Amino acid sequence: MLNLFNRAAVFTSVGAAGLIVLTACGGGGGGNGDADKSGQGEVASLTGPAADGGSASASADPDTDRPQIRLDSTNEEVNRMYDAWIACLKEHGAEAKYKVKPNDPAVLACRGKEPLDPPELDPAKNPDYSDDTRAMVKCMKGHGIKALVVDGQWGLENGDEINAPHYNEYVIDCQVKAFGGHK
């Protein structure tokens, strides 16, 4: 569970591995022991003919309309996206001290507003992720930031590095250089 409303420090750096934890709330909730055993609250799959004569399918991408964070998104842009999502959560009953689970009604109601991380930062979607991660660390070190690879992701040698002058600009610059060069 995650307290969604204590996120100010979380978004200081979009690219720092482990700092963006809200994505954990976006999962489907499958296998969750707290799920409603009665079947209520589950979404029925859509099948049958579509309006255009084709076949509607439950395999449609549920992320299609979600806001997409880019590698070069500024902290202000990312915060605006998350502010809209959090406003929706509050509108649907989430409170400041409310710890949500992926299958909570507020999360389900606001799923379409939860921002997506850049696909380049997802090891499952980026075949060059390992090389890009090493390039990210090299770039950050080039800016004087003490970075390293830990468990296949980039991180900081110590938490004080996040307070270095121009840190946020360096993260964006290095993300674009390291992860954005593949097309």
MDTraj code that builds the backbone (N, CA, C; nanometers):
import mdtraj as md
import numpy as np

residues = "MET LEU ASN LEU PHE ASN ARG ALA ALA VAL PHE THR SER VAL GLY ALA ALA GLY LEU ILE VAL LEU THR ALA CYS GLY GLY GLY GLY GLY GLY ASN GLY ASP ALA ASP LYS SER GLY GLN GLY GLU VAL ALA SER LEU THR GLY PRO ALA ALA ASP GLY GLY SER ALA SER ALA SER ALA ASP PRO ASP THR ASP ARG PRO GLN ILE ARG LEU ASP SER THR ASN GLU GLU VAL ASN ARG MET TYR ASP ALA TRP ILE ALA CYS LEU LYS GLU HIS GLY ALA GLU ALA LYS TYR LYS VAL LYS PRO ASN ASP PRO ALA VAL LEU ALA CYS ARG GLY LYS GLU PRO LEU ASP PRO PRO GLU LEU ASP PRO ALA LYS ASN PRO ASP TYR SER ASP ASP THR ARG ALA MET VAL LYS CYS MET LYS GLY HIS GLY ILE LYS ALA LEU VAL VAL ASP GLY GLN TRP GLY LEU GLU ASN GLY ASP GLU ILE ASN ALA PRO HIS TYR ASN GLU TYR VAL ILE ASP CYS GLN VAL LYS ALA PHE GLY GLY HIS LYS".split()
xyz = np.array([
    [0.0844, -0.1175, 0.0000],
    [0.0000, 0.0000, 0.0000],
    [0.0886, 0.1233, 0.0000],
    [0.0328, 0.2324, -0.0480],
    [0.1117, 0.3517, -0.0676],
    [0.0299, 0.4734, -0.0322],
    [0.0874, 0.5637, 0.0450],
    [0.0199, 0.6893, 0.0730],
    [0.0464, 0.7812, -0.0442],
    [-0.0552, 0.8015, -0.1280],
    [-0.0394, 0.8755, -0.2514],
    [-0.0186, 1.0244, -0.2314],
    [-0.0514, 1.0763, -0.1173],
    [-0.0514, 1.2197, -0.1001],
    [0.0758, 1.2709, -0.0353],
    [0.1688, 1.1844, -0.0065],
    [0.3012, 1.2246, 0.0420],
    [0.3999, 1.2014, -0.0702],
    [0.3825, 1.2694, -0.1826],
    [0.4612, 1.2416, -0.3004],
    [0.5564, 1.3528, -0.3382],
    [0.5620, 1.4619, -0.2633],
    [0.6434, 1.5757, -0.3048],
    [0.7860, 1.5350, -0.3352],
    [0.8474, 1.4568, -0.2490],
    [0.9863, 1.4170, -0.2700],
    [0.9982, 1.3084, -0.3755],
    [0.8918, 1.2346, -0.3970],
    [0.8961, 1.1229, -0.4899],
    [0.9245, 1.1701, -0.6315],
    [0.8719, 1.2853, -0.6707],
    [0.8855, 1.3301, -0.8085],
    [0.9956, 1.4310, -0.8293],
    [1.0867, 1.4410, -0.7350],
    [1.1995, 1.5304, -0.7531],
    [1.2789, 1.4877, -0.8748],
    [1.2872, 1.3584, -0.8967],
    [1.3601, 1.3075, -1.0116],
    [1.2779, 1.2014, -1.0814],
    [1.2368, 1.2306, -1.2034],
    [1.1544, 1.1375, -1.2787],
    [1.2293, 1.0084, -1.3075],
    [1.3556, 1.0173, -1.3383],
    [1.4277, 0.9000, -1.3846],
    [1.4959, 0.8189, -1.2780],
    [1.5090, 0.8693, -1.1574],
    [1.5822, 0.7953, -1.0555],
    [1.5079, 0.6668, -1.0227],
    [1.5732, 0.5565, -1.0465],
    [1.5102, 0.4274, -1.0232],
    [1.4690, 0.4159, -0.8779],
    [1.3490, 0.3679, -0.8579],
    [1.2991, 0.3498, -0.7227],
    [1.2316, 0.4724, -0.6665],
    [1.2445, 0.5874, -0.7315],
    [1.1802, 0.7061, -0.6772],
    [1.0354, 0.7190, -0.7208],
    [1.0024, 0.6657, -0.8355],
    [0.8638, 0.6749, -0.8792],
    [0.7940, 0.5480, -0.8351],
    [0.7194, 0.5591, -0.7293],
    [0.6547, 0.4414, -0.6733],
    [0.5064, 0.4383, -0.7004],
    [0.4508, 0.5432, -0.7524],
    [0.3076, 0.5431, -0.7769],
    [0.2666, 0.4432, -0.8831],
    [0.3583, 0.4058, -0.9695],
    [0.3212, 0.3100, -1.0720],
    [0.2789, 0.1777, -1.0117],
    [0.3207, 0.1503, -0.8924],
    [0.2789, 0.0276, -0.8255],
    [0.1293, 0.0261, -0.8017],
    [0.0671, 0.1420, -0.7961],
    [-0.0775, 0.1479, -0.7726],
    [-0.1564, 0.1200, -0.8984],
    [-0.0926, 0.1210, -1.0130],
    [-0.1660, 0.1085, -1.1369],
    [-0.1898, -0.0343, -1.1797],
    [-0.1322, -0.1307, -1.1123],
    [-0.1479, -0.2706, -1.1498],
    [-0.2908, -0.3159, -1.1366],
    [-0.3202, -0.4285, -1.1955],
    [-0.4572, -0.4753, -1.2000],
    [-0.5099, -0.5288, -1.0690],
    [-0.4282, -0.5692, -0.9770],
    [-0.4786, -0.6252, -0.8523],
    [-0.4973, -0.7746, -0.8595],
    [-0.4559, -0.8366, -0.9692],
    [-0.4682, -0.9807, -0.9801],
    [-0.3860, -1.0493, -0.8731],
    [-0.4418, -1.1550, -0.8152],
    [-0.3703, -1.2274, -0.7126],
    [-0.3705, -1.1574, -0.5788],
    [-0.4454, -1.0514, -0.5649],
    [-0.4493, -0.9755, -0.4405],
    [-0.5396, -1.0469, -0.3421],
    [-0.4879, -1.0805, -0.2302],
    [-0.5651, -1.1517, -0.1290],
    [-0.6780, -1.0690, -0.0718],
    [-0.6754, -0.9370, -0.0903],
    [-0.7808, -0.8518, -0.0386],
    [-0.8941, -0.8334, -0.1387],
    [-0.8865, -0.8975, -0.2536],
    [-0.9887, -0.8783, -0.3554],
    [-1.1229, -0.9281, -0.3053],
    [-1.2282, -0.8688, -0.3543],
    [-1.3644, -0.9030, -0.3166],
    [-1.3984, -1.0400, -0.3732],
    [-1.4237, -1.1360, -0.2866],
    [-1.4498, -1.2733, -0.3282],
    [-1.5881, -1.2895, -0.3917],
    [-1.6770, -1.1928, -0.3749],
    [-1.8121, -1.2052, -0.4270],
    [-1.8187, -1.1779, -0.5761],
    [-1.7121, -1.1225, -0.6334],
    [-1.7141, -1.0894, -0.7752],
    [-1.7593, -0.9476, -0.7987],
    [-1.8123, -0.8815, -0.6958],
    [-1.8539, -0.7432, -0.7138],
    [-1.7306, -0.6578, -0.7328],
    [-1.7429, -0.5564, -0.8144],
    [-1.6323, -0.4663, -0.8372],
    [-1.5404, -0.5124, -0.9491],
    [-1.5643, -0.6342, -1.0014],
    [-1.4833, -0.6804, -1.1125],
    [-1.5406, -0.6227, -1.2414],
    [-1.4562, -0.6020, -1.3386],
    [-1.4989, -0.5474, -1.4660],
    [-1.5257, -0.6630, -1.5602],
    [-1.6431, -0.6624, -1.6200],
    [-1.6766, -0.7675, -1.7152],
    [-1.5997, -0.7454, -1.8438],
    [-1.5609, -0.8537, -1.9098],
    [-1.4907, -0.8388, -2.0362],
    [-1.5911, -0.8037, -2.1444],
    [-1.5429, -0.7311, -2.2449],
    [-1.6279, -0.6900, -2.3553],
    [-1.6036, -0.7829, -2.4723],
    [-1.7095, -0.8461, -2.5185],
    [-1.6999, -0.9294, -2.6377],
    [-1.8247, -0.9071, -2.7188],
    [-1.8187, -0.9518, -2.8422],
    [-1.9358, -0.9353, -2.9275],
    [-1.9069, -0.8342, -3.0363],
    [-2.0080, -0.8077, -3.1204],
    [-1.9856, -0.7189, -3.2339],
    [-1.9671, -0.5747, -3.1898],
    [-1.8745, -0.5073, -3.2522],
    [-1.8521, -0.3654, -3.2279],
    [-1.9425, -0.2848, -3.3194],
    [-1.9540, -0.1577, -3.2937],
    [-2.0404, -0.0703, -3.3715],
    [-2.0020, -0.0690, -3.5189],
    [-1.8750, -0.0870, -3.5498],
    [-1.8315, -0.0817, -3.6899],
    [-1.8400, -0.2180, -3.7583],
    [-1.8990, -0.3155, -3.6903],
    [-1.9142, -0.4473, -3.7480],
    [-1.7995, -0.5403, -3.7132],
    [-1.6942, -0.4873, -3.6564],
    [-1.5812, -0.5692, -3.6140],
    [-1.6151, -0.6377, -3.4834],
    [-1.5178, -0.6893, -3.4177],
    [-1.5390, -0.7567, -3.2910],
    [-1.4709, -0.6799, -3.1798],
    [-1.5482, -0.6399, -3.0797],
    [-1.4896, -0.5744, -2.9628],
    [-1.4145, -0.6807, -2.8852],
    [-1.3075, -0.6432, -2.8204],
    [-1.2267, -0.7416, -2.7516],
    [-1.1745, -0.6858, -2.6214],
    [-1.1649, -0.7724, -2.5219],
    [-1.1099, -0.7328, -2.3928],
    [-0.9594, -0.7117, -2.4031],
    [-0.8998, -0.7469, -2.5172],
    [-0.7560, -0.7321, -2.5316],
    [-0.7158, -0.5907, -2.5705],
    [-0.8131, -0.4990, -2.5859],
    [-0.7796, -0.3609, -2.6173],
    [-0.6887, -0.3058, -2.5081],
    [-0.5941, -0.2215, -2.5485],
    [-0.4960, -0.1676, -2.4546],
    [-0.5631, -0.0733, -2.3555],
    [-0.5637, -0.1070, -2.2250],
    [-0.6276, -0.0214, -2.1254],
    [-0.5493, 0.1078, -2.1009],
    [-0.4273, 0.1164, -2.1513],
    [-0.3441, 0.2345, -2.1294],
    [-0.3546, 0.3372, -2.2419],
    [-0.4371, 0.3114, -2.3408],
    [-0.4439, 0.3944, -2.4599],
    [-0.4620, 0.5429, -2.4296],
    [-0.5518, 0.5786, -2.3410],
    [-0.5815, 0.7191, -2.3159],
    [-0.5103, 0.7777, -2.1943],
    [-0.4239, 0.7002, -2.1314],
    [-0.3538, 0.7519, -2.0129],
    [-0.2474, 0.8525, -2.0539],
    [-0.2221, 0.9546, -1.9700],
    [-0.1160, 1.0504, -2.0024],
    [0.0193, 0.9807, -2.0028],
    [0.1027, 1.0170, -2.0985],
    [0.2320, 0.9532, -2.1168],
    [0.3440, 1.0490, -2.0785],
    [0.4249, 1.0094, -1.9800],
    [0.5440, 1.0862, -1.9451],
    [0.6498, 1.0555, -2.0505],
    [0.7184, 1.1605, -2.0978],
    [0.8256, 1.1438, -2.1950],
    [0.9601, 1.1499, -2.1230],
    [1.0639, 1.1047, -2.1885],
    [1.1977, 1.1121, -2.1313],
    [1.2367, 1.2556, -2.0982],
    [1.1904, 1.3504, -2.1794],
    [1.2281, 1.4897, -2.1600],
    [1.1225, 1.5706, -2.0840],
    [1.0250, 1.5039, -2.0239],
    [0.9243, 1.5752, -1.9452],
    [0.9897, 1.6420, -1.8252],
    [0.9512, 1.7667, -1.8010],
    [1.0044, 1.8380, -1.6853],
    [0.9313, 1.7918, -1.5595],
    [0.9879, 1.8222, -1.4441],
    [0.9215, 1.7885, -1.3178],
    [0.7857, 1.8566, -1.3102],
    [0.7757, 1.9789, -1.3616],
    [0.6480, 2.0504, -1.3593],
    [0.5430, 1.9771, -1.4422],
    [0.5820, 1.9283, -1.5604],
    [0.4889, 1.8535, -1.6442],
    [0.4455, 1.7240, -1.5758],
    [0.5402, 1.6533, -1.5182],
    [0.5093, 1.5277, -1.4491],
    [0.4184, 1.5561, -1.3299],
    [0.4498, 1.6592, -1.2536],
    [0.3663, 1.6932, -1.1377],
    [0.2247, 1.7288, -1.1791],
    [0.2079, 1.8000, -1.2909],
    [0.0727, 1.8329, -1.3389],
    [-0.0054, 1.7059, -1.3712],
    [0.0618, 1.6098, -1.4340],
    [-0.0055, 1.4837, -1.4663],
    [-0.0494, 1.4115, -1.3390],
    [0.0425, 1.4040, -1.2426],
    [0.0083, 1.3351, -1.1182],
    [-0.0925, 1.4145, -1.0358],
    [-0.0880, 1.5466, -1.0414],
    [-0.1872, 1.6276, -0.9702],
    [-0.3275, 1.5987, -1.0217],
    [-0.3420, 1.5840, -1.1540],
    [-0.4730, 1.5525, -1.2121],
    [-0.5206, 1.4155, -1.1655],
    [-0.4296, 1.3189, -1.1592],
    [-0.4663, 1.1845, -1.1136],
    [-0.5066, 1.1868, -0.9665],
    [-0.4279, 1.2559, -0.8855],
    [-0.4572, 1.2616, -0.7421],
    [-0.5865, 1.3379, -0.7159],
    [-0.6136, 1.4424, -0.7939],
    [-0.7405, 1.5145, -0.7799],
    [-0.8574, 1.4200, -0.8089],
    [-0.8415, 1.3359, -0.9089],
    [-0.9449, 1.2375, -0.9416],
    [-0.9625, 1.1387, -0.8265],
    [-0.8515, 1.0911, -0.7702],
    [-0.8602, 0.9979, -0.6573],
    [-0.9368, 1.0602, -0.5413],
    [-0.9054, 1.1857, -0.5099],
    [-0.9757, 1.2547, -0.4005],
    [-1.1232, 1.2696, -0.4336],
    [-1.1526, 1.3038, -0.5594],
    [-1.2911, 1.3208, -0.6038],
    [-1.3705, 1.1904, -0.5893],
    [-1.3020, 1.0793, -0.5991],
    [-1.3669, 0.9488, -0.5880],
    [-1.3511, 0.8855, -0.4496],
    [-1.3205, 0.9671, -0.3514],
    [-1.3256, 0.9185, -0.2144],
    [-1.1944, 0.8926, -0.1451],
    [-1.0827, 0.9036, -0.2146],
    [-0.9547, 0.8844, -0.1476],
    [-0.9279, 1.0061, -0.0602],
    [-0.8782, 0.9836, 0.0597],
    [-0.8483, 1.0924, 0.1522],
    [-0.6984, 1.1009, 0.1733],
    [-0.6520, 1.2110, 0.2308],
    [-0.5091, 1.2360, 0.2474],
    [-0.4376, 1.1221, 0.3196],
    [-0.5003, 1.0589, 0.4151],
    [-0.4351, 0.9510, 0.4895],
    [-0.4808, 0.8134, 0.4415],
    [-0.5551, 0.8111, 0.3345],
    [-0.6091, 0.6878, 0.2797],
    [-0.4994, 0.6138, 0.2049],
    [-0.4735, 0.4928, 0.2438],
    [-0.3741, 0.4118, 0.1740],
    [-0.4496, 0.3227, 0.0760],
    [-0.4210, 0.3415, -0.0509],
    [-0.4969, 0.2719, -0.1533],
    [-0.4285, 0.1440, -0.1975],
    [-0.5085, 0.0548, -0.2516],
    [-0.4626, -0.0696, -0.3124],
    [-0.5017, -0.0621, -0.4596],
    [-0.4346, -0.1374, -0.5444],
    [-0.4659, -0.1291, -0.6875],
    [-0.6117, -0.1563, -0.7223],
    [-0.6848, -0.2315, -0.6397],
    [-0.8244, -0.2622, -0.6725],
    [-0.9232, -0.1772, -0.5945],
    [-0.8779, -0.0703, -0.5289],
    [-0.9701, 0.0194, -0.4602],
    [-1.0539, 0.0950, -0.5622],
    [-1.1791, 0.1268, -0.5287],
    [-1.2675, 0.1952, -0.6230],
    [-1.2115, 0.3267, -0.6769],
    [-1.1452, 0.4066, -0.5937],
    [-1.0903, 0.5341, -0.6415],
    [-0.9826, 0.5102, -0.7466],
    [-0.8969, 0.4102, -0.7257],
    [-0.7911, 0.3807, -0.8219],
    [-0.8524, 0.3304, -0.9521],
    [-0.9514, 0.2437, -0.9415],
    [-1.0162, 0.1913, -1.0615],
    [-1.0867, 0.3021, -1.1388],
    [-1.1527, 0.3931, -1.0685],
    [-1.2247, 0.5025, -1.1338],
    [-1.1301, 0.5994, -1.2033],
    [-1.0096, 0.6115, -1.1539],
    [-0.9143, 0.7107, -1.2066],
    [-0.8033, 0.6479, -1.2892],
    [-0.8163, 0.5226, -1.3225],
    [-0.7118, 0.4508, -1.3964],
    [-0.6682, 0.5240, -1.5226],
    [-0.7619, 0.5848, -1.5926],
    [-0.7309, 0.6533, -1.7177],
    [-0.6537, 0.7825, -1.7001],
    [-0.6398, 0.8298, -1.5776],
    [-0.5656, 0.9540, -1.5514],
    [-0.4281, 0.9277, -1.4919],
    [-0.3993, 0.8032, -1.4557],
    [-0.2693, 0.7717, -1.3974],
    [-0.1618, 0.7773, -1.5053],
    [-0.0593, 0.8610, -1.4867],
    [0.0441, 0.8742, -1.5889],
    [0.1246, 0.7458, -1.6087],
    [0.1640, 0.7260, -1.7321],
    [0.2504, 0.6136, -1.7683],
    [0.3943, 0.6622, -1.7727],
    [0.4854, 0.5833, -1.7192],
    [0.6271, 0.6149, -1.7283],
    [0.6720, 0.6011, -1.8733],
    [0.7808, 0.6665, -1.9102],
    [0.8312, 0.6499, -2.0466],
    [0.8608, 0.5028, -2.0743],
    [0.8175, 0.4516, -2.1887],
    [0.8417, 0.3095, -2.2178],
    [0.9895, 0.2757, -2.2242],
    [1.0728, 0.3736, -2.2579],
    [1.2166, 0.3494, -2.2654],
    [1.2753, 0.3120, -2.1294],
    [1.2062, 0.3496, -2.0210],
    [1.2554, 0.3203, -1.8864],
    [1.2016, 0.1889, -1.8318],
    [1.1328, 0.1131, -1.9155],
    [1.0776, -0.0165, -1.8766],
    [1.1643, -0.1264, -1.9373],
    [1.2348, -0.2035, -1.8540],
    [1.3218, -0.3089, -1.9083],
    [1.2478, -0.4086, -1.9971],
    [1.1191, -0.4292, -1.9732],
    [1.0425, -0.5240, -2.0536],
    [1.0121, -0.4692, -2.1932],
    [1.0142, -0.3383, -2.2088],
    [0.9819, -0.2765, -2.3376],
    [1.1052, -0.2258, -2.4108],
    [1.2175, -0.2176, -2.3441],
    [1.3389, -0.1619, -2.4028],
    [1.4475, -0.2687, -2.4056],
    [1.4739, -0.3265, -2.5234],
    [1.5762, -0.4316, -2.5310],
    [1.7172, -0.3804, -2.5010],
    [1.7370, -0.2492, -2.5056],
    [1.8681, -0.1900, -2.4787],
    [1.8782, -0.1348, -2.3363],
    [1.7854, -0.1736, -2.2503],
    [1.7767, -0.1145, -2.1173],
    [1.9081, -0.1238, -2.0385],
    [1.9736, -0.2370, -2.0389],
    [2.0984, -0.2536, -1.9623],
    [2.2064, -0.1583, -2.0123],
    [2.2240, -0.1525, -2.1440],
    [2.3232, -0.0611, -2.2019],
    [2.2851, 0.0838, -2.1734],
    [2.1559, 0.1145, -2.1864],
    [2.1079, 0.2511, -2.1618],
    [2.1290, 0.2917, -2.0164],
    [2.1107, 0.1967, -1.9261],
    [2.1310, 0.2254, -1.7837],
    [2.2772, 0.2596, -1.7564],
    [2.3674, 0.1835, -1.8151],
    [2.5101, 0.2148, -1.7985],
    [2.5435, 0.3501, -1.8606],
    [2.4822, 0.3826, -1.9741],
    [2.5039, 0.5131, -2.0373],
    [2.4491, 0.6257, -1.9492],
    [2.3386, 0.5995, -1.8820],
    [2.2803, 0.6984, -1.7904],
    [2.3766, 0.7286, -1.6767],
    [2.4327, 0.6249, -1.6180],
    [2.5281, 0.6424, -1.5078],
    [2.6506, 0.7194, -1.5566],
    [2.7021, 0.6832, -1.6728],
    [2.8189, 0.7521, -1.7277],
    [2.7884, 0.8998, -1.7499],
    [2.6713, 0.9305, -1.8030],
    [2.6312, 1.0695, -1.8268],
    [2.6195, 1.1462, -1.6954],
    [2.5542, 1.0867, -1.5959],
    [2.5391, 1.1537, -1.4663],
    [2.6753, 1.1794, -1.4031],
    [2.7650, 1.0812, -1.4114],
    [2.9003, 1.1005, -1.3589],
    [2.9713, 1.2129, -1.4331],
    [2.9441, 1.2244, -1.5631],
    [3.0021, 1.3315, -1.6425],
    [2.9577, 1.4694, -1.5948],
    [2.8425, 1.4740, -1.5299],
    [2.7921, 1.5990, -1.4724],
    [2.8331, 1.6139, -1.3257],
    [2.9158, 1.5234, -1.2776],
    [2.9628, 1.5315, -1.1394],
    [2.8693, 1.4692, -1.0373],
    [2.7700, 1.3958, -1.0821],
    [2.6750, 1.3286, -0.9921],
    [2.7247, 1.1865, -0.9689],
    [2.7366, 1.1470, -0.8444],
    [2.7858, 1.0139, -0.8085],
    [2.6725, 0.9124, -0.8259],
    [2.6714, 0.8488, -0.9434],
    [2.5682, 0.7516, -0.9785],
    [2.6313, 0.6151, -0.9977],
    [2.5472, 0.5110, -0.9917],
    [2.5950, 0.3744, -1.0098],
    [2.4799, 0.2856, -1.0532],
    [2.5141, 0.1667, -1.1007],
    [2.4141, 0.0673, -1.1381],
    [2.3964, -0.0263, -1.0197],
    [2.2711, -0.0444, -0.9770],
    [2.2380, -0.1330, -0.8660],
    [2.1217, -0.2208, -0.9111],
    [2.1414, -0.3500, -0.9053],
    [2.0358, -0.4452, -0.9429],
    [1.9767, -0.4137, -1.0801],
    [2.0610, -0.3764, -1.1749],
    [2.0165, -0.3516, -1.3113],
    [1.9540, -0.2154, -1.3352],
    [1.9446, -0.1313, -1.2322],
    [1.8883, 0.0024, -1.2468],
    [1.9912, 0.1044, -1.2017],
    [1.9737, 0.2284, -1.2450],
    [2.0690, 0.3293, -1.2011],
    [2.0195, 0.3910, -1.0722],
    [2.1152, 0.4330, -0.9914],
    [2.0827, 0.4966, -0.8642],
    [2.1931, 0.5930, -0.8255],
    [2.1823, 0.6469, -0.7072],
    [2.2781, 0.7438, -0.6565],
    [2.3607, 0.6805, -0.5458],
    [2.4887, 0.7176, -0.5393],
    [2.5742, 0.6642, -0.4337],
    [2.5243, 0.7046, -0.2966],
    [2.4690, 0.8259, -0.2869],
    [2.4076, 0.8682, -0.1607],
    [2.2946, 0.9657, -0.1918],
    [2.2044, 0.9791, -0.0983],
    [2.0858, 1.0618, -0.1175],
    [2.1147, 1.2100, -0.1340],
    [2.2295, 1.2549, -0.0868],
    [2.2633, 1.3964, -0.0993],
    [2.2833, 1.4389, -0.2442],
    [2.3123, 1.3458, -0.3319],
    [2.3349, 1.3790, -0.4729],
    [2.2123, 1.4454, -0.5354],
    [2.0946, 1.4124, -0.4863],
    [1.9717, 1.4689, -0.5405],
    [1.9634, 1.6201, -0.5186],
    [2.0422, 1.6720, -0.4237],
    [2.0440, 1.8148, -0.3944],
    [2.1528, 1.8898, -0.4706],
    [2.2261, 1.8214, -0.5562],
    [2.3330, 1.8864, -0.6337],
    [2.2718, 1.9917, -0.7257],
    [2.3437, 2.1012, -0.7471],
    [2.2935, 2.2036, -0.8391],
    [2.2646, 2.1438, -0.9772],
    [2.1515, 2.1780, -1.0334],
    [2.1088, 2.1358, -1.1679],
    [2.0806, 1.9862, -1.1790],
    [2.0625, 1.9189, -1.0676],
    [2.0392, 1.7746, -1.0689],
    [1.9231, 1.7367, -1.1615],
    [1.8087, 1.8037, -1.1466],
    [1.6915, 1.7680, -1.2268],
    [1.7174, 1.7856, -1.3761],
    [1.7877, 1.8922, -1.4127],
    [1.8204, 1.9141, -1.5532],
    [1.9131, 1.8038, -1.6044],
    [2.0079, 1.7622, -1.5211],
    [2.0996, 1.6555, -1.5607],
    [2.0255, 1.5243, -1.5821],
    [1.9298, 1.4962, -1.4960],
    [1.8532, 1.3715, -1.5116],
    [1.7817, 1.3713, -1.6455],
    [1.7148, 1.4799, -1.6777],
    [1.6417, 1.4862, -1.8048],
    [1.7389, 1.4762, -1.9222],
    [1.8474, 1.5531, -1.9173],
    [1.9472, 1.5504, -2.0239],
    [2.0026, 1.4094, -2.0430],
    [2.0390, 1.3460, -1.9337],
    [2.0984, 1.2114, -1.9424],
    [1.9963, 1.1070, -1.9847],
    [1.8723, 1.1185, -1.9415],
    [1.7695, 1.0233, -1.9851],
    [1.7523, 1.0301, -2.1356],
    [1.7434, 1.1517, -2.1891],
    [1.7251, 1.1673, -2.3315],
    [1.8454, 1.1102, -2.4064],
    [1.9660, 1.1408, -2.3601],
    [2.0868, 1.0908, -2.4267],
    [2.1003, 0.9393, -2.4138],
    [2.0783, 0.8854, -2.2963],
    [2.1031, 0.7434, -2.2711],
    [1.9914, 0.6531, -2.3230],
    [1.8671, 0.6903, -2.2996],
    [1.7551, 0.6028, -2.3316],
    [1.6845, 0.6408, -2.4628],
    [1.7083, 0.7606, -2.5128],
    [1.6317, 0.8095, -2.6273],
    [1.6957, 0.7902, -2.7625],
    [1.8107, 0.7280, -2.7684],
    [1.8819, 0.7170, -2.8957],
    [1.8443, 0.5983, -2.9815],
    [1.7391, 0.5261, -2.9486],
    [1.7034, 0.4044, -3.0249],
    [1.5716, 0.4256, -3.0963],
    [1.5740, 0.4111, -3.2240],
    [1.4488, 0.4214, -3.3021],
    [1.4508, 0.3173, -3.4100],
])
top = md.Topology()
chain = top.add_chain()
for i, resn in enumerate(residues, 1):
    res = top.add_residue(resn, chain, resSeq=i)
    for name in ("N", "CA", "C"):
        top.add_atom(name, md.element.get_by_symbol(name[0]), res)
traj = md.Trajectory(xyz[None], top)
